[in-house]
Amino acid sequence: MLIRDCLKQKDVTLSFEVFPPKAGMPFQPVQEAVAALSQFGPDFMSVTYGAGGGTSQNTIHIASFIQKECSTTALAHLSCVSSSQEEVSHLIGELQRQGIQNVLALRGDIPQGKQFPQAGYYKYAYQLVEEIKSRGDFCVGAACYPEGHVECQSNTEDLAHLKAKVDCGCDFLVTQMFFDNNVLYSFLYRALRVGIDVPVIAGVMPVTSGRQIKRICALAGTTLTPKFRSILDRFGDHPEALKQAGIAYATDQIVDLLANGVKGIHLYTMNKPDVAQKIVENLSELLG
């Protein structure tokens, strides 16, 4: 199913994000995690390029597994940084051959120490949106940043880049993780004011590792709330306690989001079915 149609038809959607195996690593553990996650009935599952990019074929392999073996709609990530224009063209053709109709178009994180853009690469995500849209009836999503992209000088500049992606045919947006729902509500208001009116799916990360979340927040420019910092300070050295607290925090976030009219929830699962299961159980009646 095209995700844009799913978003129109359902009052609330739940989706999961997974990452493929790194180059040279086995597929089985990821496939087992994906199969377990599919049992919780997500409306779709997205597949990243993995840390640092460079695993585009693995992304397509897992996305195909999600659709063919798990009977779940797949959303494959595609990145400007990780693939040249020639490689992008090849990957789009491969997605078509695999029957994958939903793509998340990203610029991607520039690897440390590398110059970008390089010759033969797209510079901006909107160019990737245009290319994918020109190749057939794809449903194309893009990323958005409630706190602004770390490379933008202002929220105004960030929204201008986002508007360019929407104007080129982007069908929906998925947010970077955030820990203060008021940040999202402010972003949605500002986005609507500049004419960004496509569906926005809220990305929520259940935190289970203190060291990992600090690194991710530094890369993404995400701010930790005082409440969440207290959780990390108190439980950061106790993995099972932090997992329980992280699940509770994410559950509270989602309850508030749904109560305030947010219709799409996207869980950054980190390939952990047990964490996703707890949240789905906590929200079974709210999610329908």
Salt bridges, closest charged atoms under 4 A:
GLU17 OE1 - HIS77 NE2 3.72
GLU17 OE1 - HIS266 NE2 3.61
ASP43 OD1 - LYS10 NZ 2.70
GLU94 OE1 - ARG97 NH2 3.10
GLU131 OE2 - ARG135 NH1 3.64
ASP137 OD1 - ARG4 NH2 2.66
GLU151 OE2 - ARG107 NH2 2.86
GLU157 OE2 - HIS161 NE2 3.63
ASP167 OD1 - LYS163 NZ 2.97
ASP171 OD2 - ARG4 NH1 3.35
ASP171 OD2 - LYS133 NZ 2.82
ASP274 OD2 - LYS243 NZ 2.91
